[in-house]
């Protein structure tokens, strides 16, 4: 089990990025959240098996069809085990 903290930069708000990230999180069986940041970036914190988190990270580098991802910042950590599902936060 690992924890992955992502900051996604680019045209990632207003293009269903959060909604589709939640779908990916559920599909991969990981826990955590995704939220919009005031500066226009999207933040993801996810916990689960490292291979599943790597799959989520690869998806985040593309995002949904209307997104234009410029950069994804990754930070790997030890899990806190404080999430029960994968959800959107505001």
SERO-4910 file (N, C-alpha, C, O; in steps of 0.05 Angstrom, whole numbers):
BEGIN
 pado doro    nc1    nc2    nc3   cac1   cac2   cac3    cc1    cc2    cc3    oc1    oc2    oc3
  Unk    A     17    -24      0      0      0      0     18     25      0     38     27     14
  Unk    A      9     44    -16     23     70    -19      3     93    -19    -21     88    -21
  Unk    A     14    117    -16     -2    141    -18     10    158    -40     35    161    -41
  Unk    A     -6    168    -58      3    185    -81    -11    212    -80    -36    213    -79
  Unk    A      5    233    -80     -6    260    -80      1    272   -107     25    274   -114
  Unk    A    -19    281   -122    -16    292   -148    -26    321   -149    -47    327   -138
  Unk    A    -12    338   -164    -22    364   -171    -22    364   -202     -1    361   -214
  Unk    A    -46    368   -214    -48    368   -243    -53    396   -252    -70    410   -243
  Unk    A    -36    405   -271    -37    432   -281    -45    432   -311    -40    413   -325
  Unk    A    -59    453   -319    -68    456   -346    -97    463   -347   -107    475   -328
  Unk    A   -110    457   -369   -139    461   -371   -153    437   -359   -160    418   -374
  Unk    A   -156    437   -333   -167    414   -319   -191    419   -302   -201    402   -288
  Unk    A   -201    444   -302   -226    450   -288   -247    457   -309   -241    470   -329
  Unk    A   -272    449   -304   -293    454   -323   -294    435   -346   -308    440   -366
  Unk    A   -280    412   -344   -279    393   -366   -285    364   -355   -278    345   -368
  Unk    A   -299    363   -333   -306    338   -320   -282    321   -311   -283    297   -309
  Unk    A   -260    335   -304   -236    321   -295   -241    307   -269   -235    284   -266
  Unk    A   -253    321   -249   -258    309   -223   -277    285   -226   -272    264   -215
  Unk    A   -299    289   -240   -319    268   -243   -306    242   -255   -310    220   -245
  Unk    A   -290    245   -276   -277    223   -288   -255    211   -271   -250    187   -273
  Unk    A   -242    227   -255   -221    217   -237   -234    199   -216   -223    178   -208
  Unk    A   -257    207   -206   -272    191   -186   -279    164   -199   -276    143   -187
  Unk    A   -289    164   -224   -295    139   -238   -271    121   -240   -273     97   -236
  Unk    A   -248    133   -246   -223    117   -248   -215    106   -220   -207     83   -218
  Unk    A   -218    122   -200   -212    112   -173   -229     89   -165   -220     70   -153
  Unk    A   -255     90   -171   -273     68   -165   -266     43   -182   -265     21   -171
  Unk    A   -260     48   -207   -253     25   -225   -227     11   -215   -226    -13   -217
  Unk    A   -208     26   -204   -183     15   -195   -185      5   -166   -166     -8   -157
  Unk    A   -206     11   -152   -209      2   -124   -191     16   -104   -183      4    -84
  Unk    A   -185     41   -110   -168     57    -91   -185     76    -75   -208     81    -81
  Unk    A   -172     88    -55   -186    107    -37   -173    134    -38   -149    135    -43
  Unk    A   -188    155    -32   -176    181    -30   -196    202    -41   -220    198    -38
  Unk    A   -185    223    -53   -203    245    -63   -190    260    -85   -166    259    -89
  Unk    A   -207    275    -99   -198    294   -120   -213    320   -114   -236    320   -106
  Unk    A   -199    343   -118   -212    369   -115   -199    390   -132   -176    388   -139
  Unk    A   -215    410   -138   -205    434   -152   -191    452   -132   -199    454   -109
  Unk    A   -169    464   -141   -155    484   -125   -161    512   -135   -167    515   -159
  Unk    A   -160    532   -118   -167    559   -126   -150    570   -150   -160    587   -164
  Unk    A   -126    560   -153   -109    570   -175   -114    557   -202   -100    563   -221
  Unk    A   -134    539   -204   -141    526   -229   -129    498   -232   -136    484   -251
  Unk    A   -112    489   -213   -101    462   -213   -121    443   -201   -141    451   -189
  Unk    A   -116    417   -204   -132    396   -191   -113    380   -173    -90    374   -181
  Unk    A   -122    374   -149   -106    358   -130   -119    331   -127   -143    328   -125
  Unk    A   -102    310   -127   -111    283   -122    -94    271    -99    -69    273   -100
  Unk    A   -107    259    -80    -93    243    -60   -106    216    -60   -130    213    -56
  Unk    A    -90    196    -65   -100    168    -68    -83    149    -53    -58    152    -51
  Unk    A    -96    128    -43    -82    107    -29    -91     80    -39   -115     76    -45
  Unk    A    -72     61    -42    -78     35    -52    -53     21    -60    -31     30    -54
  Unk    A    -56     -2    -74    -33    -16    -85    -17      2   -105    -29     16   -120
  Unk    A      9      0   -104     26     17   -120     19     14   -150     19     34   -164
  Unk    A     14    -10   -160      8    -13   -188    -18      1   -196    -19     12   -218
  Unk    A    -38      1   -178    -63     15   -184    -59     45   -184    -71     59   -200
  Unk    A    -42     55   -165    -37     83   -164    -21     92   -189    -26    115   -198
  Unk    A     -3     76   -199     11     83   -223     -8     84   -247     -5    102   -264
  Unk    A    -28     67   -247    -48     68   -269    -64     94   -267    -70    107   -287
  Unk    A    -72    102   -242    -86    127   -238    -69    151   -248    -79    169   -261
  Unk    A    -44    150   -240    -25    172   -248    -24    174   -278    -24    196   -289
  Unk    A    -21    152   -292    -20    152   -322    -46    164   -333    -45    179   -352
  Unk    A    -69    156   -322    -94    167   -331    -95    197   -327   -103    212   -344
  Unk    A    -85    206   -303    -86    235   -297    -68    251   -316    -74    275   -320
  Unk    A    -48    239   -328    -31    254   -346    -46    260   -373    -37    278   -388
  Unk    A    -68    246   -378    -84    251   -402   -110    264   -394   -118    284   -406
  Unk    A   -124    253   -374   -150    263   -365   -171    257   -385   -167    242   -405
  Unk    A   -195    268   -381   -217    264   -400   -212    279   -426   -193    294   -429
  Unk    A   -229    273   -446   -225    283   -473   -220    314   -475   -203    322   -490
  Unk    A   -235    330   -460   -233    359   -463   -210    371   -446   -206    396   -448
  Unk    A   -197    356   -430   -175    366   -413   -150    370   -430   -145    357   -450
  Unk    A   -133    389   -421   -107    394   -432    -87    395   -409    -83    416   -397
  Unk    A    -75    372   -403    -57    370   -381    -29    379   -389    -18    369   -408
  Unk    A    -19    399   -375      8    409   -380     29    396   -363     52    392   -372
  Unk    A     22    389   -338     42    378   -320     27    363   -298      5    371   -289
  Unk    A     40    341   -288     30    327   -265     54    324   -246     74    312   -252
  Unk    A     50    336   -222     70    333   -201     63    310   -183     41    308   -173
  Unk    A     82    291   -179     77    267   -163     93    268   -138    117    276   -137
  Unk    A     81    259   -116     95    256    -91     85    230    -78     62    227    -72
  Unk    A    104    210    -75     97    184    -64    103    185    -34    123    196    -25
  Unk    A     85    173    -18     87    173     11     77    147     22     66    130      7
  Unk    A     82    143     48     70    120     62     40    127     67     33    150     71
  Unk    A     22    107     65     -6    112     69    -13    119     97      0    111    116
  Unk    A    -34    136    100    -45    143    126    -69    125    133    -77    123    157
  Unk    A    -80    112    113   -104     94    116   -127    109    129   -141     98    147
  Unk    A   -132    133    120   -154    149    131   -177    155    112   -193    173    116
  Unk    A   -179    139     90   -201    142     71   -217    116     68   -206     95     71
  Unk    A   -243    119     64   -260     96     61   -270     91     33   -281     70     26
  Unk    A   -267    112     16   -275    110    -12   -259    130    -29   -242    143    -18
  Unk    A   -266    133    -54   -254    153    -71   -276    173    -78   -297    165    -88
  Unk    A   -272    199    -72   -293    218    -75   -283    245    -85   -259    250    -86
  Unk    A   -302    262    -91   -297    290    -98   -299    307    -73   -318    303    -57
  Unk    A   -281    325    -69   -282    344    -47   -283    372    -59   -273    377    -81
  Unk    A   -296    390    -44   -298    418    -52   -281    436    -35   -280    460    -39
***
